[in-house]
Amino acid sequence: MKKLLLTAAAISMFSPAAFSETLTVSSWGGSFRDLIDQTIAKKFTEETGVEVEFITGGTIDRLNQAKLNRDMPESDVTFTTSHIGWLYTNDGLFEELDMSKIPNAENLVEQAKISPAHIGAWAYVYTIGYLPDSVPEGMTFDSWNDLWSPELEGKIAAPDFDPSHIISVAAKLEGVDIENWQDASEKLLALKPNFKAFYTNDANSQQLLSTGETPVQIMLSMNAYHMQSEGLDVQIAIPSEGAVLGVDTMGITAGTDQEELAYKFINAALDPEVQAQIAEIKKGSPVVSNAVLPDEIAALPGIFTTPEQWESETLIIPHDLRAEKTAEWRQWFSENMISNN
């Protein structure tokens, strides 16, 4: 009996985290998985002693997998885009967040408060990237309208997987609410001659730009900065109408048995020093207002550090509407813009 009591006493000395060998995070692979591992996971493990493992895959593939495994979830925390996060939320795949358990969320910017169940981890923009020597002299894309210049015929590329950026831009230029985006369809069709290609992923985007095949792109700002780091003279424009804001988000997987640790992980993600590290590595915007960035990072186009920048330099598609309309927009774009190109 004495031995049993000693064993019980010894067990009671261990915190719950001691029995939690790992926290499982669902994320994209490649550089984004490495980003999370080197910044957020590192901070989390330092604070808790708990290791992080990853399940990686594409945005939609992981959503479909989460639906299949809703009764036995494979992950504890999930990273996804803001609008796809609404699909998780609407399908009951995310827990509603108790913000009192995320102290660092006190400094979360308004634009990163996506839903009651998922919040921003970092932000970026889709905007115009271009090779200065391959566009008409003096063209700096002060307005999205410059994309419609006849001089850019056969020079532009855009993602084939998400037409929401150019659809929202066309609606903005035509002065219509994005809910009534079809009223801007003629504006969209007028841009069709200027498209040369539609890229399938970041690597494809880089290839098309680096070869000069499409010297103008509607592209991810982080991708443009990566190409700059490799020596390509790609310039990033923030048009007067604003760049299209993107927010990658995180939520706690419904049914996890690691909820306490999941909250600690999300809190670590919003630590101001971690947010600054993410901004320096990926050249994206921190989503907390108390992150301090080096001047040279804060000055980059598409990185927002003040409320005024968040307000005036972004074009925001309502995230829940985007989730609702994505399939419709992709179908229309495929049938009307991509076909015969």
Secondary structure, 3 states (H helix, E strand, C coil): CHHHHHHHHHHHCCCHHHHCCEEEEEECCHHHHHHHHHHHHHHHHHHHCCEEEEEECCHHHHHHHHHHCCCCCCCCEEEEEHHHHHHHHHCCCECCCCHHHCHHHHHECHHHECCCCCEEEEEEEEEEEECHHHCCCCCCCCCHHHHHCHHHCCCEEEECCCCHHHHHHHHHHHCCCHHHHHHHHHHHHHHHHHEEEEECCHHHHHHHHHCCCCCEEEEEHHHHHHHHHCCCCCEEECCCCCEEEEEEEEEEECCCCCHHHHHHHHHHHCCHHHHHHHHHHHCCECCECCCCCCHHHHCCCCCCCCHHHHHHCEECCCHHHHHHHHHHHHHHHHHHHHCCC
